[in-house]
């Protein structure tokens, strides 16, 4: 049976909460740290196709806010968002979870996650 994989950054508070929540549910998962292992390109392409670049781009984070106006304005479609996400993985909204059934979710939503684990 496929395992859950959580993608994110180890020191991200939301990722920490998500990992603790999964652990509290007794749910084992693999963890892929963008900072240490990089962004897996095939997975990123899949996330963009499934969730869309708008959902995957974290416009509230520090990395996005530190970009200058020209850099932010240049992100206007999936290709430009993809390029930025590969160059600066911290702009990817976290966590991205690949569930055992292959579907992905972006962000931490305990109610949704609990429902998925029961399905």
ROMAR-366232 format. One record per atom (N, C-alpha, C, O, CB): atom name; x, y, z; residue number from 1. Coordinates in nm, 2 decimals. Glycine has a CB too. Layout:
# ROMAR-366232
{'CA',{X,Y,Z},NUM}
...
END
This chain:
# ROMAR-366232
{'N',{0.08,-0.12,0.00},1}
{'CA',{0.00,0.00,0.00},1}
{'C',{0.09,0.12,0.00},1}
{'O',{0.19,0.13,0.07},1}
{'CB',{-0.09,0.00,0.12},1}
{'N',{0.05,0.22,-0.08},2}
{'CA',{0.13,0.35,-0.09},2}
{'C',{0.12,0.42,0.04},2}
{'O',{0.02,0.42,0.11},2}
{'CB',{0.08,0.43,-0.21},2}
{'N',{0.22,0.49,0.07},3}
{'CA',{0.23,0.58,0.20},3}
{'C',{0.19,0.72,0.16},3}
{'O',{0.21,0.76,0.05},3}
{'CB',{0.36,0.56,0.27},3}
{'N',{0.16,0.79,0.26},4}
{'CA',{0.14,0.94,0.25},4}
{'C',{0.28,1.00,0.25},4}
{'O',{0.37,0.96,0.32},4}
{'CB',{0.05,0.99,0.37},4}
{'N',{0.29,1.10,0.16},5}
{'CA',{0.41,1.18,0.16},5}
{'C',{0.38,1.32,0.18},5}
{'O',{0.29,1.38,0.11},5}
{'CB',{0.49,1.16,0.02},5}
{'N',{0.44,1.38,0.28},6}
{'CA',{0.43,1.52,0.31},6}
{'C',{0.55,1.60,0.26},6}
{'O',{0.66,1.57,0.29},6}
{'CB',{0.41,1.55,0.47},6}
{'N',{0.52,1.70,0.18},7}
{'CA',{0.62,1.79,0.12},7}
{'C',{0.62,1.92,0.19},7}
{'O',{0.51,1.98,0.20},7}
{'CB',{0.61,1.80,-0.04},7}
{'N',{0.74,1.97,0.22},8}
{'CA',{0.74,2.10,0.28},8}
{'C',{0.88,2.14,0.33},8}
{'O',{0.98,2.09,0.27},8}
{'CB',{0.64,2.11,0.40},8}
{'N',{0.88,2.22,0.43},9}
{'CA',{1.01,2.27,0.49},9}
{'C',{1.00,2.24,0.64},9}
{'O',{0.91,2.28,0.71},9}
{'CB',{1.03,2.42,0.46},9}
{'N',{1.11,2.17,0.69},10}
{'CA',{1.11,2.12,0.83},10}
{'C',{1.08,2.23,0.93},10}
{'O',{1.01,2.21,1.03},10}
{'CB',{1.24,2.06,0.86},10}
{'N',{1.13,2.35,0.91},11}
{'CA',{1.11,2.46,1.01},11}
{'C',{0.99,2.54,1.00},11}
{'O',{0.97,2.64,1.07},11}
{'CB',{1.23,2.55,1.01},11}
{'N',{0.90,2.51,0.90},12}
{'CA',{0.78,2.58,0.88},12}
{'C',{0.68,2.54,0.99},12}
{'O',{0.66,2.42,1.01},12}
{'CB',{0.72,2.55,0.73},12}
{'N',{0.62,2.64,1.05},13}
{'CA',{0.53,2.61,1.16},13}
{'C',{0.41,2.52,1.12},13}
{'O',{0.36,2.43,1.19},13}
{'CB',{0.48,2.74,1.22},13}
{'N',{0.35,2.55,1.00},14}
{'CA',{0.24,2.48,0.95},14}
{'C',{0.28,2.33,0.92},14}
{'O',{0.20,2.24,0.95},14}
{'CB',{0.18,2.54,0.82},14}
{'N',{0.39,2.31,0.87},15}
{'CA',{0.44,2.18,0.84},15}
{'C',{0.46,2.10,0.97},15}
{'O',{0.43,1.99,0.99},15}
{'CB',{0.58,2.18,0.76},15}
{'N',{0.52,2.17,1.07},16}
{'CA',{0.53,2.11,1.21},16}
{'C',{0.40,2.07,1.26},16}
{'O',{0.38,1.96,1.32},16}
{'CB',{0.60,2.21,1.30},16}
{'N',{0.30,2.16,1.25},17}
{'CA',{0.17,2.12,1.31},17}
{'C',{0.11,2.00,1.23},17}
{'O',{0.04,1.91,1.29},17}
{'CB',{0.07,2.25,1.30},17}
{'N',{0.12,2.00,1.10},18}
{'CA',{0.07,1.90,1.02},18}
{'C',{0.13,1.76,1.05},18}
{'O',{0.07,1.66,1.06},18}
{'CB',{0.09,1.93,0.87},18}
{'N',{0.26,1.76,1.07},19}
{'CA',{0.33,1.64,1.10},19}
{'C',{0.29,1.59,1.24},19}
{'O',{0.28,1.47,1.26},19}
{'CB',{0.49,1.66,1.09},19}
{'N',{0.28,1.68,1.33},20}
{'CA',{0.24,1.64,1.47},20}
{'C',{0.09,1.59,1.46},20}
{'O',{0.06,1.49,1.53},20}
{'CB',{0.25,1.76,1.56},20}
{'N',{0.01,1.65,1.38},21}
{'CA',{-0.13,1.60,1.37},21}
{'C',{-0.13,1.46,1.32},21}
{'O',{-0.20,1.37,1.37},21}
{'CB',{-0.21,1.70,1.29},21}
{'N',{-0.06,1.44,1.21},22}
{'CA',{-0.05,1.30,1.15},22}
{'C',{0.00,1.20,1.25},22}
{'O',{-0.05,1.09,1.26},22}
{'CB',{0.03,1.30,1.02},22}
{'N',{0.10,1.24,1.32},23}
{'CA',{0.16,1.15,1.42},23}
{'C',{0.05,1.12,1.53},23}
{'O',{0.04,1.01,1.58},23}
{'CB',{0.29,1.21,1.49},23}
{'N',{-0.02,1.22,1.57},24}
{'CA',{-0.12,1.21,1.67},24}
{'C',{-0.24,1.11,1.63},24}
{'O',{-0.31,1.06,1.71},24}
{'CB',{-0.18,1.34,1.71},24}
{'N',{-0.25,1.10,1.50},25}
{'CA',{-0.36,1.01,1.44},25}
{'C',{-0.30,0.87,1.42},25}
{'O',{-0.37,0.78,1.37},25}
{'CB',{-0.41,1.07,1.31},25}
{'N',{-0.17,0.86,1.45},26}
{'CA',{-0.11,0.73,1.43},26}
{'C',{-0.08,0.70,1.28},26}
{'O',{-0.07,0.59,1.24},26}
{'CB',{-0.19,0.62,1.48},26}
{'N',{-0.07,0.81,1.20},27}
{'CA',{-0.06,0.79,1.06},27}
{'C',{0.09,0.82,1.02},27}
{'O',{0.14,0.93,1.03},27}
{'CB',{-0.15,0.90,0.98},27}
{'N',{0.15,0.71,0.98},28}
{'CA',{0.29,0.73,0.93},28}
{'C',{0.29,0.80,0.80},28}
{'O',{0.20,0.78,0.71},28}
{'CB',{0.36,0.59,0.92},28}
{'N',{0.40,0.88,0.77},29}
{'CA',{0.41,0.94,0.64},29}
{'C',{0.56,0.96,0.62},29}
{'O',{0.64,0.97,0.71},29}
{'CB',{0.34,1.08,0.64},29}
{'N',{0.59,0.97,0.49},30}
{'CA',{0.73,1.01,0.45},30}
{'C',{0.73,1.16,0.44},30}
{'O',{0.63,1.22,0.41},30}
{'CB',{0.77,0.94,0.31},30}
{'N',{0.85,1.22,0.47},31}
{'CA',{0.86,1.36,0.47},31}
{'C',{0.97,1.40,0.36},31}
{'O',{1.08,1.35,0.37},31}
{'CB',{0.90,1.42,0.61},31}
{'N',{0.94,1.49,0.27},32}
{'CA',{1.03,1.54,0.17},32}
{'C',{1.05,1.69,0.20},32}
{'O',{0.96,1.77,0.19},32}
{'CB',{0.98,1.52,0.03},32}
{'N',{1.17,1.72,0.24},33}
{'CA',{1.21,1.86,0.28},33}
{'C',{1.26,1.93,0.15},33}
{'O',{1.37,1.90,0.10},33}
{'CB',{1.31,1.86,0.39},33}
{'N',{1.19,2.04,0.11},34}
{'CA',{1.23,2.12,-0.01},34}
{'C',{1.37,2.17,0.01},34}
{'O',{1.45,2.18,-0.08},34}
{'CB',{1.13,2.23,-0.03},34}
{'N',{1.40,2.22,0.13},35}
{'CA',{1.53,2.28,0.15},35}
{'C',{1.65,2.19,0.14},35}
{'O',{1.75,2.22,0.09},35}
{'CB',{1.53,2.35,0.29},35}
{'N',{1.63,2.06,0.18},36}
{'CA',{1.74,1.97,0.18},36}
{'C',{1.74,1.88,0.05},36}
{'O',{1.85,1.86,0.00},36}
{'CB',{1.72,1.87,0.30},36}
{'N',{1.62,1.85,0.00},37}
{'CA',{1.62,1.75,-0.11},37}
{'C',{1.57,1.82,-0.24},37}
{'O',{1.57,1.76,-0.35},37}
{'CB',{1.52,1.64,-0.08},37}
{'N',{1.54,1.95,-0.23},38}
{'CA',{1.49,2.02,-0.35},38}
{'C',{1.35,1.99,-0.39},38}
{'O',{1.28,1.90,-0.32},38}
{'CB',{1.58,1.98,-0.47},38}
{'N',{1.29,2.06,-0.48},39}
{'CA',{1.16,2.03,-0.53},39}
{'C',{1.16,1.93,-0.63},39}
{'O',{1.23,1.94,-0.73},39}
{'CB',{1.09,2.17,-0.58},39}
{'N',{1.09,1.82,-0.61},40}
{'CA',{1.08,1.71,-0.71},40}
{'C',{1.00,1.76,-0.84},40}
{'O',{0.88,1.78,-0.83},40}
{'CB',{1.02,1.58,-0.66},40}
{'N',{1.07,1.78,-0.95},41}
{'CA',{1.01,1.84,-1.07},41}
{'C',{0.88,1.76,-1.11},41}
{'O',{0.78,1.83,-1.14},41}
{'CB',{1.11,1.85,-1.18},41}
{'N',{0.89,1.63,-1.13},42}
{'CA',{0.77,1.56,-1.17},42}
{'C',{0.65,1.58,-1.08},42}
{'O',{0.54,1.59,-1.12},42}
{'CB',{0.80,1.41,-1.18},42}
{'N',{0.68,1.58,-0.95},43}
{'CA',{0.57,1.61,-0.85},43}
{'C',{0.52,1.75,-0.86},43}
{'O',{0.40,1.77,-0.86},43}
{'CB',{0.62,1.58,-0.70},43}
{'N',{0.61,1.85,-0.88},44}
{'CA',{0.56,1.99,-0.89},44}
{'C',{0.47,2.00,-1.01},44}
{'O',{0.37,2.06,-1.00},44}
{'CB',{0.68,2.08,-0.91},44}
{'N',{0.51,1.94,-1.12},45}
{'CA',{0.42,1.94,-1.24},45}
{'C',{0.29,1.88,-1.22},45}
{'O',{0.18,1.93,-1.26},45}
{'CB',{0.49,1.87,-1.36},45}
{'N',{0.29,1.77,-1.14},46}
{'CA',{0.16,1.71,-1.11},46}
{'C',{0.08,1.79,-1.02},46}
{'O',{-0.05,1.80,-1.04},46}
{'CB',{0.19,1.57,-1.04},46}
{'N',{0.14,1.86,-0.92},47}
{'CA',{0.07,1.95,-0.83},47}
{'C',{0.00,2.06,-0.90},47}
{'O',{-0.11,2.10,-0.88},47}
{'CB',{0.16,2.00,-0.72},47}
{'N',{0.08,2.12,-1.00},48}
{'CA',{0.03,2.23,-1.08},48}
{'C',{-0.09,2.19,-1.16},48}
{'O',{-0.19,2.26,-1.17},48}
{'CB',{0.14,2.29,-1.17},48}
{'N',{-0.08,2.07,-1.22},49}
{'CA',{-0.19,2.02,-1.30},49}
{'C',{-0.31,1.99,-1.21},49}
{'O',{-0.43,2.01,-1.25},49}
{'CB',{-0.15,1.89,-1.37},49}
{'N',{-0.29,1.93,-1.09},50}
{'CA',{-0.41,1.89,-1.01},50}
{'C',{-0.46,2.01,-0.93},50}
{'O',{-0.59,2.02,-0.92},50}
{'CB',{-0.36,1.78,-0.92},50}
{'N',{-0.38,2.09,-0.87},51}
{'CA',{-0.43,2.19,-0.77},51}
{'C',{-0.44,2.33,-0.84},51}
{'O',{-0.51,2.41,-0.80},51}
{'CB',{-0.34,2.20,-0.65},51}
{'N',{-0.35,2.35,-0.94},52}
{'CA',{-0.35,2.48,-1.01},52}
{'C',{-0.24,2.57,-0.94},52}
{'O',{-0.21,2.56,-0.82},52}
{'CB',{-0.48,2.55,-1.00},52}
{'N',{-0.18,2.65,-1.02},53}
{'CA',{-0.07,2.73,-0.98},53}
{'C',{-0.12,2.83,-0.87},53}
{'O',{-0.04,2.87,-0.78},53}
{'CB',{0.00,2.80,-1.09},53}
{'N',{-0.24,2.88,-0.88},54}
{'CA',{-0.29,2.98,-0.79},54}
{'C',{-0.30,2.93,-0.65},54}
{'O',{-0.26,2.99,-0.55},54}
{'CB',{-0.42,3.04,-0.83},54}
{'N',{-0.34,2.80,-0.64},55}
{'CA',{-0.35,2.74,-0.50},55}
{'C',{-0.22,2.70,-0.45},55}
{'O',{-0.20,2.69,-0.33},55}
{'CB',{-0.44,2.61,-0.51},55}
{'N',{-0.12,2.67,-0.53},56}
{'CA',{0.01,2.63,-0.49},56}
{'C',{0.10,2.75,-0.45},56}
{'O',{0.20,2.73,-0.38},56}
{'CB',{0.07,2.55,-0.60},56}
{'N',{0.08,2.86,-0.50},57}
{'CA',{0.16,2.98,-0.48},57}
{'C',{0.13,3.05,-0.35},57}
{'O',{0.01,3.09,-0.33},57}
{'CB',{0.15,3.08,-0.60},57}
{'N',{0.22,3.06,-0.26},58}
{'CA',{0.20,3.12,-0.13},58}
{'C',{0.23,3.27,-0.14},58}
{'O',{0.34,3.31,-0.12},58}
{'CB',{0.28,3.05,-0.02},58}
{'N',{0.12,3.34,-0.15},59}
{'CA',{0.14,3.49,-0.16},59}
{'C',{0.14,3.56,-0.03},59}
{'O',{0.15,3.68,-0.02},59}
{'CB',{0.02,3.55,-0.25},59}
{'N',{0.12,3.48,0.08},60}
{'CA',{0.12,3.54,0.21},60}
{'C',{0.25,3.52,0.29},60}
{'O',{0.27,3.59,0.39},60}
{'CB',{0.01,3.48,0.30},60}
{'N',{0.34,3.44,0.23},61}
{'CA',{0.46,3.41,0.30},61}
{'C',{0.57,3.52,0.28},61}
{'O',{0.56,3.61,0.20},61}
{'CB',{0.52,3.29,0.25},61}
{'N',{0.67,3.51,0.37},62}
{'CA',{0.78,3.60,0.37},62}
{'C',{0.86,3.60,0.23},62}
{'O',{0.90,3.71,0.18},62}
{'CB',{0.88,3.57,0.48},62}
{'N',{0.88,3.49,0.17},63}
{'CA',{0.95,3.48,0.05},63}
{'C',{0.88,3.56,-0.06},63}
{'O',{0.95,3.64,-0.13},63}
{'CB',{0.97,3.34,0.00},63}
{'N',{0.75,3.55,-0.07},64}
{'CA',{0.67,3.63,-0.17},64}
{'C',{0.68,3.78,-0.14},64}
{'O',{0.71,3.86,-0.23},64}
{'CB',{0.53,3.58,-0.17},64}
{'N',{0.67,3.81,-0.02},65}
{'CA',{0.67,3.95,0.02},65}
{'C',{0.81,4.02,0.00},65}
{'O',{0.82,4.14,-0.03},65}
{'CB',{0.63,3.97,0.17},65}
{'N',{0.91,3.94,0.00},66}
{'CA',{1.05,3.99,-0.02},66}
{'C',{1.08,4.01,-0.17},66}
{'O',{1.18,4.08,-0.21},66}
{'CB',{1.15,3.90,0.04},66}
{'N',{1.00,3.95,-0.26},67}
{'CA',{1.02,3.97,-0.40},67}
{'C',{0.99,4.12,-0.44},67}
{'O',{0.90,4.18,-0.38},67}
{'CB',{0.93,3.87,-0.49},67}
{'N',{1.06,4.17,-0.53},68}
{'CA',{1.02,4.31,-0.58},68}
{'C',{0.90,4.30,-0.67},68}
{'O',{0.86,4.19,-0.71},68}
{'CB',{1.14,4.37,-0.65},68}
{'N',{0.84,4.42,-0.69},69}
{'CA',{0.72,4.42,-0.77},69}
{'C',{0.73,4.36,-0.90},69}
{'O',{0.64,4.29,-0.95},69}
{'CB',{0.67,4.57,-0.78},69}
{'N',{0.84,4.38,-0.97},70}
{'CA',{0.86,4.32,-1.10},70}
{'C',{0.86,4.17,-1.10},70}
{'O',{0.80,4.11,-1.18},70}
{'CB',{0.99,4.37,-1.17},70}
{'N',{0.92,4.11,-1.00},71}
{'CA',{0.92,3.97,-0.98},71}
{'C',{0.78,3.91,-0.96},71}
{'O',{0.74,3.81,-1.01},71}
{'CB',{1.02,3.92,-0.87},71}
{'N',{0.71,3.98,-0.87},72}
{'CA',{0.57,3.94,-0.84},72}
{'C',{0.48,3.95,-0.96},72}
{'O',{0.40,3.86,-0.99},72}
{'CB',{0.51,4.02,-0.72},72}
{'N',{0.49,4.06,-1.03},73}
{'CA',{0.41,4.09,-1.15},73}
{'C',{0.44,3.99,-1.26},73}
{'O',{0.35,3.96,-1.34},73}
{'CB',{0.43,4.23,-1.20},73}
{'N',{0.56,3.93,-1.26},74}
{'CA',{0.60,3.84,-1.37},74}
{'C',{0.53,3.70,-1.35},74}
{'O',{0.53,3.62,-1.44},74}
{'CB',{0.75,3.82,-1.37},74}
{'N',{0.48,3.68,-1.23},75}
{'CA',{0.41,3.55,-1.21},75}
{'C',{0.27,3.56,-1.24},75}
{'O',{0.19,3.61,-1.16},75}
{'CB',{0.43,3.50,-1.06},75}
{'N',{0.23,3.52,-1.36},76}
{'CA',{0.10,3.54,-1.41},76}
{'C',{0.04,3.42,-1.48},76}
{'O',{-0.07,3.43,-1.54},76}
{'CB',{0.10,3.66,-1.51},76}
{'N',{0.11,3.31,-1.47},77}
{'CA',{0.05,3.18,-1.53},77}
{'C',{0.13,3.07,-1.47},77}
{'O',{0.22,3.08,-1.39},77}
{'CB',{0.07,3.19,-1.69},77}
{'N',{0.09,2.95,-1.51},78}
{'CA',{0.15,2.83,-1.45},78}
{'C',{0.30,2.82,-1.48},78}
{'O',{0.38,2.78,-1.40},78}
{'CB',{0.08,2.70,-1.51},78}
{'N',{0.34,2.85,-1.60},79}
{'CA',{0.49,2.84,-1.64},79}
{'C',{0.57,2.94,-1.55},79}
{'O',{0.68,2.90,-1.50},79}
{'CB',{0.51,2.88,-1.79},79}
{'N',{0.53,3.06,-1.53},80}
{'CA',{0.60,3.16,-1.46},80}
{'C',{0.60,3.12,-1.31},80}
{'O',{0.70,3.14,-1.24},80}
{'CB',{0.55,3.30,-1.47},80}
{'N',{0.49,3.07,-1.26},81}
{'CA',{0.48,3.02,-1.12},81}
{'C',{0.57,2.90,-1.10},81}
{'O',{0.64,2.90,-1.00},81}
{'CB',{0.34,2.99,-1.08},81}
{'N',{0.58,2.81,-1.19},82}
{'CA',{0.66,2.69,-1.18},82}
{'C',{0.81,2.73,-1.18},82}
{'O',{0.88,2.68,-1.09},82}
{'CB',{0.64,2.60,-1.30},82}
{'N',{0.85,2.83,-1.26},83}
{'CA',{0.99,2.87,-1.26},83}
{'C',{1.02,2.94,-1.13},83}
{'O',{1.13,2.91,-1.07},83}
{'CB',{1.01,2.98,-1.37},83}
{'N',{0.94,3.02,-1.07},84}
{'CA',{0.96,3.08,-0.94},84}
{'C',{0.97,2.97,-0.83},84}
{'O',{1.05,2.97,-0.74},84}
{'CB',{0.85,3.18,-0.91},84}
{'N',{0.88,2.87,-0.84},85}
{'CA',{0.88,2.77,-0.73},85}
{'C',{1.00,2.68,-0.74},85}
{'O',{1.05,2.64,-0.63},85}
{'CB',{0.75,2.68,-0.75},85}
{'N',{1.06,2.66,-0.85},86}
{'CA',{1.18,2.59,-0.86},86}
{'C',{1.30,2.67,-0.82},86}
{'O',{1.39,2.62,-0.75},86}
{'CB',{1.20,2.54,-1.01},86}
{'N',{1.30,2.80,-0.84},87}
{'CA',{1.41,2.89,-0.80},87}
{'C',{1.40,2.92,-0.65},87}
{'O',{1.50,2.93,-0.59},87}
{'CB',{1.40,3.02,-0.88},87}
{'N',{1.28,2.93,-0.60},88}
{'CA',{1.26,2.97,-0.46},88}
{'C',{1.15,2.88,-0.40},88}
{'O',{1.03,2.92,-0.39},88}
{'CB',{1.22,3.12,-0.45},88}
{'N',{1.18,2.76,-0.36},89}
{'CA',{1.08,2.66,-0.31},89}
{'C',{0.99,2.71,-0.20},89}
{'O',{0.88,2.66,-0.17},89}
{'CB',{1.15,2.54,-0.27},89}
{'N',{1.04,2.81,-0.12},90}
{'CA',{0.96,2.86,-0.01},90}
{'C',{0.84,2.93,-0.05},90}
{'O',{0.75,2.96,0.03},90}
{'CB',{1.05,2.96,0.07},90}
{'N',{0.82,2.96,-0.18},91}
{'CA',{0.69,3.02,-0.23},91}
{'C',{0.58,2.92,-0.25},91}
{'O',{0.47,2.95,-0.28},91}
{'CB',{0.72,3.10,-0.35},91}
{'N',{0.62,2.79,-0.23},92}
{'CA',{0.51,2.69,-0.25},92}
{'C',{0.44,2.68,-0.12},92}
{'O',{0.50,2.67,-0.01},92}
{'CB',{0.58,2.55,-0.28},92}
{'N',{0.30,2.69,-0.13},93}
{'CA',{0.22,2.68,-0.01},93}
{'C',{0.24,2.54,0.06},93}
{'O',{0.25,2.44,-0.01},93}
{'CB',{0.07,2.70,-0.04},93}
{'N',{0.25,2.54,0.19},94}
{'CA',{0.28,2.42,0.26},94}
{'C',{0.18,2.38,0.36},94}
{'O',{0.10,2.47,0.41},94}
{'CB',{0.42,2.43,0.33},94}
{'N',{0.17,2.25,0.39},95}
{'CA',{0.24,2.14,0.32},95}
{'C',{0.16,2.10,0.20},95}
{'O',{0.04,2.13,0.19},95}
{'CB',{0.25,2.03,0.42},95}
{'N',{0.23,2.03,0.12},96}
{'CA',{0.16,1.96,0.01},96}
{'C',{0.16,1.81,0.05},96}
{'O',{0.27,1.76,0.09},96}
{'CB',{0.23,1.98,-0.14},96}
{'N',{0.05,1.75,0.05},97}
{'CA',{0.03,1.61,0.09},97}
{'C',{-0.01,1.52,-0.03},97}
{'O',{-0.11,1.55,-0.09},97}
{'CB',{-0.06,1.60,0.21},97}
{'N',{0.07,1.42,-0.06},98}
{'CA',{0.02,1.32,-0.15},98}
{'C',{-0.03,1.20,-0.07},98}
{'O',{0.04,1.13,0.00},98}
{'CB',{0.14,1.27,-0.25},98}
{'N',{-0.16,1.18,-0.08},99}
{'CA',{-0.23,1.08,-0.01},99}
{'C',{-0.20,0.94,-0.07},99}
{'O',{-0.15,0.93,-0.18},99}
{'CB',{-0.38,1.11,0.00},99}
{'N',{-0.23,0.84,0.01},100}
{'CA',{-0.20,0.70,-0.04},100}
{'C',{-0.28,0.67,-0.16},100}
{'O',{-0.23,0.59,-0.24},100}
{'CB',{-0.24,0.60,0.07},100}
{'N',{-0.39,0.74,-0.19},101}
{'CA',{-0.47,0.71,-0.31},101}
{'C',{-0.41,0.79,-0.43},101}
{'O',{-0.47,0.78,-0.54},101}
{'CB',{-0.61,0.74,-0.29},101}
{'N',{-0.31,0.87,-0.41},102}
{'CA',{-0.25,0.95,-0.52},102}
{'C',{-0.29,1.09,-0.53},102}
{'O',{-0.23,1.17,-0.59},102}
{'CB',{-0.27,0.88,-0.64},102}
{'N',{-0.40,1.13,-0.47},103}
{'CA',{-0.45,1.26,-0.47},103}
{'C',{-0.36,1.35,-0.38},103}
{'O',{-0.29,1.31,-0.29},103}
{'CB',{-0.60,1.27,-0.42},103}
{'N',{-0.37,1.48,-0.41},104}
{'CA',{-0.29,1.58,-0.33},104}
{'C',{-0.38,1.68,-0.27},104}
{'O',{-0.49,1.71,-0.32},104}
{'CB',{-0.18,1.65,-0.42},104}
{'N',{-0.34,1.74,-0.16},105}
{'CA',{-0.40,1.85,-0.10},105}
{'C',{-0.29,1.95,-0.07},105}
{'O',{-0.17,1.92,-0.05},105}
{'CB',{-0.48,1.81,0.03},105}
{'N',{-0.33,2.08,-0.07},106}
{'CA',{-0.23,2.19,-0.04},106}
{'C',{-0.28,2.26,0.08},106}
{'O',{-0.39,2.30,0.09},106}
{'CB',{-0.22,2.29,-0.16},106}
{'N',{-0.19,2.27,0.18},107}
{'CA',{-0.22,2.34,0.31},107}
{'C',{-0.27,2.24,0.41},107}
{'O',{-0.30,2.12,0.38},107}
{'CB',{-0.33,2.45,0.28},107}
{'N',{-0.28,2.28,0.53},108}
{'CA',{-0.32,2.20,0.64},108}
{'C',{-0.46,2.22,0.69},108}
{'O',{-0.49,2.33,0.73},108}
{'CB',{-0.22,2.21,0.76},108}
{'N',{-0.54,2.12,0.67},109}
{'CA',{-0.69,2.13,0.70},109}
{'C',{-0.72,2.01,0.78},109}
{'O',{-0.76,1.91,0.72},109}
{'CB',{-0.78,2.15,0.58},109}
{'N',{-0.71,2.01,0.92},110}
{'CA',{-0.74,1.89,1.00},110}
{'C',{-0.87,1.83,0.97},110}
{'O',{-0.88,1.70,0.97},110}
{'CB',{-0.73,1.93,1.14},110}
{'N',{-0.98,1.90,0.95},111}
{'CA',{-1.11,1.85,0.93},111}
{'C',{-1.11,1.77,0.80},111}
{'O',{-1.16,1.65,0.79},111}
{'CB',{-1.22,1.95,0.93},111}
{'N',{-1.06,1.82,0.69},112}
{'CA',{-1.05,1.75,0.56},112}
{'C',{-0.96,1.63,0.58},112}
{'O',{-0.99,1.52,0.53},112}
{'CB',{-1.00,1.85,0.45},112}
{'N',{-0.85,1.65,0.64},113}
{'CA',{-0.75,1.54,0.66},113}
{'C',{-0.82,1.42,0.73},113}
{'O',{-0.80,1.30,0.70},113}
{'CB',{-0.62,1.58,0.72},113}
{'N',{-0.89,1.45,0.84},114}
{'CA',{-0.95,1.35,0.92},114}
{'C',{-1.05,1.27,0.83},114}
{'O',{-1.06,1.15,0.84},114}
{'CB',{-1.02,1.41,1.04},114}
{'N',{-1.13,1.34,0.75},115}
{'CA',{-1.22,1.28,0.66},115}
{'C',{-1.15,1.19,0.56},115}
{'O',{-1.20,1.08,0.53},115}
{'CB',{-1.31,1.39,0.59},115}
{'N',{-1.04,1.24,0.51},116}
{'CA',{-0.97,1.15,0.41},116}
{'C',{-0.91,1.03,0.47},116}
{'O',{-0.91,0.92,0.41},116}
{'CB',{-0.85,1.24,0.35},116}
{'N',{-0.87,1.04,0.60},117}
{'CA',{-0.81,0.92,0.67},117}
{'C',{-0.92,0.82,0.70},117}
{'O',{-0.89,0.70,0.70},117}
{'CB',{-0.74,0.96,0.80},117}
{'N',{-1.04,0.86,0.71},118}
{'CA',{-1.15,0.77,0.74},118}
{'C',{-1.21,0.70,0.62},118}
{'O',{-1.27,0.60,0.62},118}
{'CB',{-1.27,0.84,0.81},118}
{'N',{-1.18,0.76,0.50},119}
{'CA',{-1.23,0.71,0.37},119}
{'C',{-1.16,0.59,0.33},119}
{'O',{-1.20,0.53,0.23},119}
{'CB',{-1.22,0.81,0.26},119}
END
